[in-house]
């Protein structure tokens, strides 16, 4: 296996890790409107991800940085062609981070309510737009002979990509719901389990259509296996949720995300961005990659740094592993 193939796999792993971890972050943000009935319950939801949300975003930074260094042509075409949706995602992530920190800086109810509304929208919008973006990457976009995107932003809003956006939105919401059931106690836990059933069923319908469409368009034997695993894991997550096994349900919803993302990358390889104008103009792991020397240096850095990051993030989750409820909130408003 060539180094550019190795880095394609590593970038796929980074995006998978990001969607697994930030997926339930986004889901919990959406639940601040769908599940919480009062402000204390919103505080509980936000507190479940408070210690970890910023660490989860490191996976996005690493995935973007790795793409820039390992596949500069891919990075350039992707970020120039998808400039507007990626800018919207970036603005949402900035506002979302500010909202988490500023929400508790003042005790006024309106102040805190406004920042909580910001958390909801800046969780929902990226959850949808990431699906739109990856739907276009997998399905193909208008790339010319100079390896540049020549379409418009409206070309990105095609039925396949919009369906992908609905899939990521519902899947992340389901993932966040089972995470909430795993991390809370009392009435909010029971309502989270009930909502997880409805969110999971909606996800199952949308995801099945999207994944079958993907398989029919550009699938292969390996992607078919990933499709079966994703569907089976989602069904098993619903069963575990109904049985009150929140830990298993969360793990299986995570497997669903891992298998679904793996399927997208399996259908994509060896392309990184297919061209709908001419297959010969597609960006591939070969024509979009950096030099072998650059990839070699990156590989050694990844070997050294990755275990440290994984150990630290794993320790963080272990420290903040206990369930919480409204009874654990401080009496003070901030």
C-alpha positions in Angstrom: 0.0 0.0 0.0 1.4 3.4 -1.0 1.6 6.2 1.5 -1.1 8.2 -0.2 -3.4 5.2 0.2 -2.5 5.1 3.9 -3.3 8.8 4.3 -6.6 8.4 2.6 -7.5 5.7 5.2 -6.2 7.9 8.1 -8.2 10.9 6.9 -11.3 8.6 6.7 -10.6 7.5 10.3 -10.3 11.1 11.4 -13.6 12.1 9.8 -15.2 9.0 11.3 -13.9 9.9 14.8 -15.2 13.4 14.4 -18.7 12.4 13.4 -18.8 9.8 16.2 -17.8 12.3 18.9 -19.2 15.6 17.5 -22.2 13.7 16.3 -23.6 13.3 19.8 -22.5 16.8 20.6 -24.7 18.2 17.8 -27.5 15.8 18.8 -27.5 17.1 22.4 -27.5 20.7 21.1 -30.6 19.9 19.0 -32.2 18.2 22.1 -32.1 21.5 24.1 -35.2 22.4 22.1 -36.7 18.9 21.5 -36.3 17.2 24.8 -35.7 19.8 27.6 -38.9 21.1 29.1 -37.4 23.9 31.3 -34.1 25.7 31.8 -32.7 23.3 34.4 -33.1 20.4 32.0 -31.3 22.5 29.3 -28.5 23.0 31.8 -28.3 19.3 32.4 -28.1 18.6 28.7 -25.4 21.1 28.1 -23.5 19.9 31.2 -23.4 16.3 29.7 -21.1 17.6 26.9 -19.6 20.6 28.7 -16.3 18.9 29.5 -15.8 17.2 26.2 -17.3 19.2 23.3 -14.1 21.3 22.6 -11.9 18.1 22.6 -14.3 16.5 20.1 -13.7 19.4 17.7 -10.0 18.6 17.6 -10.8 15.8 15.3 -12.2 18.2 12.8 -9.1 20.4 13.0 -6.9 17.4 12.6 -8.9 16.0 9.6 -8.7 19.4 7.9 -5.0 19.8 8.6 -4.2 16.3 7.4 -6.2 16.9 4.2 -4.3 20.1 3.6 -0.9 18.5 4.1 -1.5 15.1 2.5 -3.8 16.0 -0.4 -3.4 19.8 -1.2 -5.3 19.5 -4.5 -8.2 17.9 -2.7 -8.2 20.6 0.0 -8.0 23.5 -2.5 -10.8 22.2 -4.7 -13.0 21.3 -1.7 -12.6 24.5 0.2 -12.9 26.7 -2.8 -15.9 24.9 -4.4 -17.7 24.4 -1.0 -16.7 27.8 0.3 -20.2 29.0 1.3 -21.5 25.9 3.2 -18.1 25.4 4.9 -18.1 29.1 5.9 -21.5 28.7 7.4 -20.3 25.6 9.3 -17.3 27.5 10.5 -19.4 30.5 11.7 -21.7 28.1 13.5 -18.9 26.3 15.3 -17.4 29.7 16.4 -20.8 30.9 17.7 -21.5 27.6 19.3 -18.2 27.7 21.2 -18.9 31.2 22.4 -22.4 30.2 23.4 -21.1 27.4 25.7 -18.8 29.8 27.4 -20.8 33.0 27.5 -24.2 31.5 28.5 -23.2 31.4 32.2 -21.4 34.8 32.3 -24.5 36.7 33.3 -27.5 35.6 35.4 -30.3 37.3 33.4 -32.8 34.8 32.0 -33.0 36.4 28.6 -29.2 36.4 28.2 -29.0 32.6 29.0 -32.0 31.8 26.9 -30.6 33.5 23.8 -27.3 31.7 24.1 -29.2 28.4 24.5 -31.1 29.2 21.3 -27.8 29.8 19.6 -26.5 26.4 20.8 -29.6 24.7 19.2 -29.2 26.4 15.8 -25.5 26.1 15.6 -25.8 22.4 16.4 -28.6 21.7 13.9 -27.2 23.6 10.9 -23.7 21.9 10.8 -25.3 18.5 11.5 -27.3 19.0 8.3 -24.6 20.7 6.2 -21.9 18.1 6.8 -24.3 15.5 5.2 -24.8 17.8 2.3 -21.0 18.3 1.9 -20.1 14.6 2.0 -23.1 13.7 -0.2 -21.6 15.9 -2.9 -18.1 14.6 -2.4 -19.2 11.0 -2.8 -21.7 11.6 -5.6 -19.4 13.9 -7.6 -19.3 17.6 -8.5 -18.4 19.7 -11.5 -14.6 19.6 -11.8 -12.9 20.6 -15.0 -9.6 19.5 -16.6 -7.7 21.9 -14.4 -9.0 20.0 -11.3 -11.1 23.1 -10.2 -14.7 23.2 -9.2 -16.7 25.1 -11.8 -20.2 24.6 -10.5 -22.3 27.0 -8.3 -23.5 26.7 -4.8 -26.9 25.7 -6.1 -25.4 22.6 -7.7 -24.5 21.4 -4.2 -28.2 21.5 -3.3 -29.2 18.4 -5.3 -31.6 15.7 -4.0 -28.9 13.2 -3.1 -26.9 15.7 -1.1 -30.0 17.1 0.7 -31.0 13.6 1.6 -27.5 13.1 3.0 -28.0 16.2 5.1 -31.3 14.8 6.5 -29.5 11.5 7.3 -26.7 13.1 9.3 -29.1 15.4 11.1 -31.4 12.6 12.2 -28.5 10.2 12.9 -26.7 12.7 15.0 -29.9 13.5 16.9 -30.5 9.9 17.6 -26.8 9.5 18.6 -27.3 12.4 21.0 -30.5 11.1 22.4 -29.0 7.7 23.4 -26.0 9.6 24.8 -28.4 11.7 26.9 -30.1 8.5 28.1 -26.7 7.1 29.1 -25.5 10.3 30.9 -28.6 11.4 32.8 -30.9 10.2 35.6 -34.6 10.6 36.4 -37.4 11.8 34.1 -35.1 13.3 31.4 -33.5 9.9 31.0 -36.8 8.2 30.4 -38.0 10.8 28.0 -34.7 10.6 26.1 -35.2 6.8 25.7 -38.7 7.4 24.3 -37.5 10.1 21.9 -34.6 7.9 20.8 -37.1 5.4 19.5 -38.8 8.0 17.3 -35.6 9.5 16.1 -34.1 6.1 15.4 -37.0 5.0 13.3 -36.8 8.2 11.2 -33.1 7.7 10.9 -33.5 4.1 9.8 -35.9 5.1 6.9 -33.8 8.0 5.6 -30.4 6.2 6.1 -31.6 3.1 4.3 -32.7 5.1 1.2 -29.5 7.1 1.2 -27.1 4.1 1.6 -28.9 2.0 -0.9 -28.8 5.0 -3.4 -25.1 5.3 -2.7 -24.5 1.6 -3.2 -26.4 1.6 -6.5 -24.5 4.7 -7.8 -20.9 3.8 -7.0 -20.9 0.9 -4.5 -18.8 -2.3 -4.5 -18.5 -5.5 -2.4 -16.8 -3.8 0.5 -19.2 -0.9 0.7 -22.1 -3.4 0.6 -20.7 -5.1 3.8 -20.4 -1.7 5.4 -24.1 -0.9 4.4 -25.3 -4.1 6.0 -23.3 -3.4 9.2 -24.7 0.1 9.5 -28.3 -1.0 9.1 -27.9 -3.9 11.5 -26.2 -1.8 14.1 -28.9 0.8 13.9 -31.6 -1.8 14.4 -29.7 -3.3 17.3 -29.3 0.1 18.9 -33.0 0.6 18.8 -33.6 -2.8 20.4 -31.0 -2.1 23.1 -32.6 1.3 23.8 -36.0 -0.3 24.3 -34.4 -2.8 26.6 -33.0 0.0 28.7 -29.4 -0.9 27.8 -28.2 2.7 27.2 -24.5 1.8 27.0 -25.1 -0.8 24.3 -27.4 1.5 22.5 -24.9 4.3 22.4 -22.1 2.0 21.3 -24.2 0.6 18.5 -25.3 4.0 17.3 -21.6 4.8 17.2 -21.1 1.6 15.1 -23.8 2.9 12.7 -21.9 6.1 12.2 -18.6 4.3 11.8 -20.0 1.9 9.2 -21.9 4.6 7.3 -18.8 6.8 7.0 -16.7 3.8 6.1 -19.1 3.0 3.3 -18.9 6.5 1.9 -15.1 6.4 1.8 -15.1 2.8 0.4 -17.3 4.0 -2.5 -15.1 7.0 -3.0 -11.7 5.3 -3.2 -9.4 5.7 -5.2 -11.1 9.1 -6.0 -11.2 11.8 -3.4 -13.6 14.0 -5.4 -15.2 12.5 -8.6 -15.9 14.8 -11.5 -19.4 14.6 -13.0 -18.1 16.3 -16.2 -15.4 13.7 -17.1 -14.2 10.8 -15.1 -10.7 11.5 -16.2 -10.8 14.9 -14.5 -11.6 13.4 -11.1 -9.3 14.1 -8.1 -7.7 10.8 -7.0 -5.4 9.8 -4.2 -2.6 9.9 -6.8 -3.0 13.2 -8.6 -4.2 15.1 -5.4 -1.5 14.0 -3.0 1.7 15.6 -1.7 5.2 14.3 -2.3 6.2 10.9 -0.8 8.7 12.8 1.4 6.0 15.0 2.9 3.8 12.0 3.5 6.6 10.1 5.1 7.3 13.0 7.6 3.5 13.2 8.3 3.4 9.5 9.0 6.1 9.6 11.7 4.4 12.6 13.3 1.1 10.8 13.4 2.7 7.7 14.9 4.1 9.7 17.8 1.2 12.2 18.4 -1.9 10.1 17.9 -1.5 7.7 20.9 -1.0 10.7 23.2 -4.1 12.4 22.0 -6.2 9.2 22.3 -5.0 8.5 25.8 -5.7 12.1 27.0 -9.2 12.2 25.4 -10.0 8.7 26.8 -8.9 9.9 30.3 -11.2 12.9 30.0 -14.2 10.7 29.2 -13.4 8.5 32.1 -13.2 11.3 34.6 -16.6 12.7 33.5 -18.3 9.3 33.1 -21.0 9.7 35.8 -24.7 10.4 35.2 -26.1 13.8 36.1 -29.6 15.2 36.7 -31.3 18.4 37.8 -30.6 17.5 41.4 -26.9 17.8 40.7 -27.1 21.4 39.5 -25.8 24.2 41.7 -28.4 26.5 43.2 -26.8 29.6 41.7 -27.9 30.7 38.2 -24.3 30.7 37.0 
